[in-house]
Amino acid sequence: MKHFVIIFCTIPLLMSCKKDKLRDENSILIGRWNWVYSEHSFGWCNDAPEYETLLALSHDGSYSVEFLKRGYINFYENDKLVEKNRIIFNYFEHGTDGAFYFYFYLDNDLEKGMAGSIHGDTLHFDYPLMEENADCENYLNFLVRDNP
């Protein structure tokens, strides 16, 4: 009877680990993407907007993100895994411009959403650089797919 209770309690836990597997159109994300540069705009709150380009080559450290077919995303800094999360898509759409646009939650946490798009072989994504004050600054990160 004890084994029955353990099995009965374990099955719902295993089924509750919701994630979206990468298949069909969103399988285009599968693989490792390396950060190349970011466009940073800031100073909007001071009525003096400024713009700069931040190159990965001149930045301390390297960053990459890896999408796994099983529905996970891995975040890397200096080739070391720093975070692993499940992906729950809010949407994944093919735009009229040929790009793919998406928004997903990490581990089904509505507070931890990430947006991006794929244009050819380039991923525009919310990683590695993100806004500290979204009202006054913005980063647009560009990542390219690692060679298979």
N, C-alpha and C positions, 0 to 999 in steps of 0.2 A: 504494500500500500504506500509506503514511504517513497518508493521509486515512481509510482504513478503520480504522486503530488509534485515531485520534482520535475518530471517530464511535463506535466500539465501546466506548471508555472513557467517553464523555460520556453515553450513554444510561442506564447504571445510576445515574450521579450525578443526572440529572434525575428519574428514577423514585424515588430514595431520599428526595426532599423530601416526606415524608409530611405531610399535613394533612387535616383534616376540613372539607369544604365545608359551609356552612350551608344546609341544605335540610330540607324536611319540618318537623318540630316545632321543631328548633333554629334555624330561620330567624327565629323570633321575636326572636332576639338582634340581627339585622342593624340597623345604624344607630349613631348617636352618642348616648351617654348622658352626661349632665352631673351632677357631684356636687352634692348639695343639702345634706346633713348627715350626721354620723356619731354613733352612740351609743358612748361609750367607757366601759368598766367596767375598773377597775384596783384595785390594792392587795390583791388576794386573798392574796398571800404574807405580808402583814403582819397578817392577820386583821382588816383594816379596809377592806372593799371600799367603793369610791366609784364614783359614776356622774356622767357629764357628757355634754351634747350639744354637739357642735362644728358650728357653722353655716358653710357655705361663704361666706356673705356677710361674716362677720367673720374669715375666714381669709385669710392672705396668699396670693394666687394662686387660679387656678381649675384644676379638673381634669376631664378627661373621658376616656372610653374609646370606641373605635369598633370594632364588629365588622363585618368585610367578608364578603360572600357567598363569596369564594374561600377562606375558612378562615384569615384573618389577624385579628389584633387589634392596634390602634394605641392607644398611651397618650399622652395630651396633658397638658401643664402650661402654663398661660397661653396656650392655643391653639397651642402649638408641639409638634410630634411629638418625643417623648423616647424612645420604644421601639416597635418593631414585631416581632411574633412570629407564628409559625404556631400554630394551635390543634390539639391532639390530644385528643379527648374521652375521658375515662375512663367517664363516664356522663352521660346527659341523660334525665331522667325527668319525667313528668307526675304530680304528686302528687294525692292524693284531695281535697286542699283547693283544687284548681284552679291551684295554682302550678306552675312548672317549676323543677326542681332540677338542678344540673349541677356537674361537676368536670372540669377539663381541664388538660393540661400545656402549657407554653409551649415550643415548639420540640422537643417530645418529650423534654424533660428532666424526669425523675421528681422532681428536687429543686425544680422550679419549677412546682408545681401551684397552681391557683386555683379557688376554689369560689364558688358564688353561687346565686341564685334570682330568679325573676321573679314578682312578685305584681301583676297588673294592669299598670299603666304604670310600675311601680317595680322597679328592679334593685337587689338586695342583693348586694354584691360585695366582694372582697378588695382593692379599689382605691378611693381613693388611700391611705387610712391603713391601716397594717398593724401587727400586734403586734411589739414588740421582744423581749418575753419572753412567749411564748404561755401559759406556766403562770401568769402573774400579771396579764395584761391581755387585753382583747379589744376590737376595733373592729367595729361593724356599720355599713357604709357604705350610704347610700341615694342612688341616682342615678335621674334621670328622663330619658326619651327626649327628644332634641332634636326640635324641630318639623321635619317632613319638608320 
